[in-house]
């Protein structure tokens, strides 16, 4: 009971207009209202000419043609496809008329019977052509040029030397011919004059390259003995010979 | 690359060999030697034509005698002279053969004497 009063007080605080109302059902229908309710609703629909009401009036309310549900799924799919195709074509045509003008036809085609003319063995015999191998040459051209220059120089120097040697030999042969042909006219004086005109280097070079073992005796005979120590020198100093040899060695080394 | 190196090696060897040959001074002295011997032997034209090819071979063999061993060198010289003795005798005879050996010695003696007067230091450096 206390609870009821608290609620009542709360209602009075919130809505003073609602609080004094009595708890009576104010929604009431007339007596026998629902007894004639379907007939009344149908009469209203007939008056409004609604298809549902017309079907209901003719006794075909909530009826479908025979076999309707047997083909329903196929009909729905076909309708969806038609709509989707129509929609995609329309969309492409709207977005890109150029693309829409292209038809979905396979342009990569071969003449009729093309593959029939191809024979298996011919294909097997057709070996791939060997790839052409191109050797990359060295780019060190400076090295080749330098090597060619060196070889050319060496050949030129060798040829020059050979030419000079042959020329020298021909000069000897000419001298011999003259000597043989004019043997009576070549005098000892001419020969001595020729020897006198020789310089020491040429003579030394000739004796070195044309050395004769019998020259030893001649060389010993012609050795300069003017500076050799005398007997008294040996008596005065026992190292006289060593000193003389040292002196000779010094002269030879200095030359 | 190896071929190039081989060519260079051969070329340098050729040049070295050519340079090792007689110089102009040697050719001049050789010509004087021929004139000297020709005069000493009093060779006729026919004798000279046959004699000099033999002598040149003989002289080249003597030139190759090594100076290291004196006895061996003298033996080699004697053998070479014996080897060419008959050839020389057929052309110039025994008498002129003796003159030939003396003429060779005289010519060298003249050269050595000349060198002694011009450059005694060079004379002492000659191989013996």
Interface residues (C-beta under 8 A of the other chain):
Chain A: X147 X150 X151 X154 X155 X157 X158 X161 X162 X165 X168 X169 X171 X172 X175 X176 X179 X180 X181 X183 X186 X187 X188 X190 X191 X194 X195 X196 X198 X199 X200 X201 X202 X203 X204 X205 X206 X207 X208 X209 X210 X211 X212 X213 X214 X215 X216 X218 X219 X220 X222 X223 X224 X248 X251 X252 X255
Chain B: X4 X7 X8 X11 X12 X14 X15 X18 X19 X21 X22 X23 X24 X25 X26 X27 X28 X29 X30 X31 X32 X34 X35 X36 X38 X39 X42 X43 X44 X45 X48 X49 X52 X59 X62 X63 X65 X67 X70 X73 X74 X76 X77 X104 X105 X108 X109 X110 X111 X112 X113 X114 X115 X116 X118 X119 X120 X121 X122 X123 X124 X125 X126 X127 X128
